[in-house]
Amino acid sequence: MLRNRLITVLTFNDGTLFRTKLFEPDYRYTHNFVDSWSVDEIVMLDVTRDPSADKTAFYEVVTQFAKECFVPLAVGGGIRTLDDARRMMAVGGDKVVVNSGAVERPELITEIAEAYGSQCVVLSIDARKSETLDGGYEAFSHFATRATGKTPGEWAREGEALGAGEIMITSVERDGSLQGYDLELCRQVSDAVSLPVLGMAGAGNWKHFVEGVEKGGLSAVCTQNIYHFTETSIASAKKFMEKKGIPVRL
Amino acid sequence: MVKYCKTCLMPDTRPRIVFDADGVCNACHTAAEKATIDWDARRAEFLDYVERFRPEDGPYDCIVPWSGGKDSSAIAWKLKFEFGLNPLLVTFSPLMPNDIAVHNREEMLKAGFDHVMIRANQKVSRHLSRRFFIERGDPKIHWNAGVNSVPVQAAVNYKIPLIFYAEHGESEYGGRVLSEEHRKVRDFAEVLEHQIGDDPYNWMDDVVEEHDLAPYLYPDLGEVEEVGVKALYFAYFFRWSMKENYDYIKDKIDFQLAENGRTDGTFTNFDSLDDKIDNLYYHMQFVKFGFGRAVRDACRMIQNGQMTREEGLELARKYDAEFPATYHDEHLDYLSLSEAEFQETVDKHRDPKIWDQQGNQWVLRNPVE
């Protein structure tokens, strides 16, 4: 049976672990308490804004992390070329997450998929509510500052055709909130593709994880809340999900 | 590289604090704006709220979340004796109650107030304190939830819609101000996301059952709306200063101060006296973010024009790093930790970007100057 995954998402600003709210770094923390055993997967994203910033600090933290990590590690932030992806793999990533780079040059997805396989490419889509597009959402890039003119479902379908192995959908408006996932947005994307969809932004309590799977059609539920990263949190969240009938790895 | 505010001493490691292009923090801007506020108009707005929201019947006009400290006691006193309202004082018990605050609360009650206090199940409370201290370097996460939910629970149970909180921390002390309205009306989603950071519903485990979380959970939103709860910040309507609150209340009651003339880690003796765990709480702030209780207190006084930056800097250098020794043995007992476990936990919370380990010493990489 295919189990649903619980994923920890860590966002780093210049090598420092930060929680974000509405896409701005908000609360810094040490990563000493991130459990990399009982969670199903970890995503590490470099959210440093300055495109010319030195990425060394981020690479170092990924390398450190990869040494003690027993679950798949997806790494992203600022990937524009196959070489960038290669570098992310070299420092410890098992797969890469692409976003703005794929919007600028969609063939990036194909290049990485051909080099490493589709299972190594996660297409991350940041979406805002839209009053003009059908479905009511629009995909954005560049830290959610640049509109793509596409609905998240359209862009996810294109990504699938180009060779992406997974889609990660993030609601910009819910980032850093504890109000639950944007289930309508998750549902639109999971209906649009046959790939596993990872839902992100808004996880406040464990009921939201269950809703994400049941109503949002998510294959994996992500949390970026630093308070959900510890072993006790993850173990009890998974127990809760199992009790509600969601298949998880305990 | 940690940056410090040019006009006070606050570093940019304080969660959510916003600095302008000149390197001045948003708390300093809030303080500067106070000179331009039409306080008479704010007072009129306050009276208007009271008129509109005080219940038509029932003995109480409003709720004051009350620790018995200088701030909440000054608010309660003003509401009762300057505005003629009958507030119900509501306390969520400190984790480790301090006799000083027990005395100060009793002095207030002798002056003529009704008081309700909830003390949570201590088996659960101690368990959560220990867990949160280890995992998050903060033994008070659940207390923060309780101190926010219990006054609203009381508002629902006693059908008293109006609650007067003290000040909006994000604007007053540095943080992210979501809107002008957020300075006036308490937004409980903001409090949950900013101050507590987690939904108490997530705290069930082998020891904690769902019913154990009752003191920490916010009441059902439908019930809150039915009563029409309106939670306001007193500091929006009346100029706020912790020093002036102290000066005010000490003239009214026999207000006792910290035992040894000042509190661990700072130069003040009149602030945050009710919970022995606070001495550790503020020390952990120093460990996690690199600024301690002396910096915190000095910033507040600098912003209110009660101290120069140089004076504050001197006090910060003298006291900020001081270990909270006064109740240390009691802290270990409360948290069920050995000295070694305690030290190991503290050091795990040090951010290597802020701290440098030199031999067996931890040194701040960029101390305030």
Interface residues (C-beta under 8 A of the other chain):
Chain A: G15 T16 R19 K21 D26 Y27 R28 Y29 T30 N32 F33 G176 S177 L178 Q179 G204 N205 W206 K207 N225 I226 Y227 H228 T230 T232 S233 S236 A237 F240
Chain B: T13 P15 R16 R131 E135 R136 R176 A189 L192 E193 G197 D198 D199 Y201 N202 M204 D205 K288 F289 K348 H349 R350 D351 P352 K353
